[in-house]
Amino acid sequence: MRIVVALGGNALGNTPEEQKQLVKQTVKPLADLIASGHEVIITHGNGPQVGMIFSAFQTASKTDSHLPEMPFPECGAMSQGYIGYHLQNALRTELLNRNMKPDVASIVTQVEVAVEDPAFQNPTKPIGAFYSEKEAQTLSKTQNYVMKEDAGRGYRRVVPSPKPQAIIEIEGIKMLVASGYTVITVGGGGIPVVQKDNELYGVPAVIDKDHASSLLATLIEADRLIILTSVPYVALKYGTKDQVNLTHLSTKDAKNFLQEGHFQSGSMKPKIEAALAFVDHSPNRKAIIASLQEAKDAIEEKTGTLIYYKE
């Protein structure tokens, strides 16, 4: 099968050195999928990384007036570059250790968004570190950041998260996949750009990586979209004594659960929405939400939450 695998933040580290070590384990289940004969296309988040890069340049510019603050699109491009570098090297090594072809390539990917997207008026995408309520209030006052509580884990800065409309490098991605490459693309949801005439302009936002992965999976006619995260199942009443793990979820039930407010905006909600966008009205497609360590079993429908089309 042709599978788009979206890696969650638990697959990556919070520092470059931590990430280099962590991805050695991250790529093992991906190599399992490739060894099973599947075509694998990898996407990943960049929330902590892009926030770290932006903060580093912001701090540096305050200590040295000759150093500029780095625009957000450029920070996104940097995060794609170094995360892709770590992932492709780790996966290459893992494939070589299994005597398999080490054909892996990362693409710095631009994703077009609509300038009139209402998301620009309502920032929702969490990036960077977690803060206490007091720290968040200080950042709001001193940096003019929009800070919101994130699924009970603390406060984070939020930026606009417009919906992806088109993937600029899609034809190159298709060519590499057709040539047998494992491609790492739309990192962090892609660099958000708007188009005017023949020119692309970066905009300060972060596209949700699950929505971008869903669009990618649709455009390359993937059979499966697997969203890997830190939890083994989609759950109702998550984190309570009444939690119910869902092994199978129809598109009909998923829409109802979304409408009833069962899923948090900063965590499971965009994953369910992305899965629906890929699966809805397409009986041959399925989406799976599962933990990273169980990727191979999830594709074989032995674990995780399977999302399938049903009127």
PyMOL commands that set and color helices and strands:
alter all, ss='L'
color gray80, all
select helices_A, chain A and resi 9-11+16-35+47-63+72-97+118-121+133-143+170-178+187-189+209-219+251-259+269-279+292-299
alter helices_A, ss='H'
color red, helices_A
select strands_A, chain A and resi 2-7+39-44+104-106+110-112+125-131+146-149+155-159+166-167+182-184+191-196+199-202+224-229+234-236+244-246+248-250+286-291+305-308
alter strands_A, ss='S'
color yellow, strands_A
deselect
rebuild
show_as cartoon
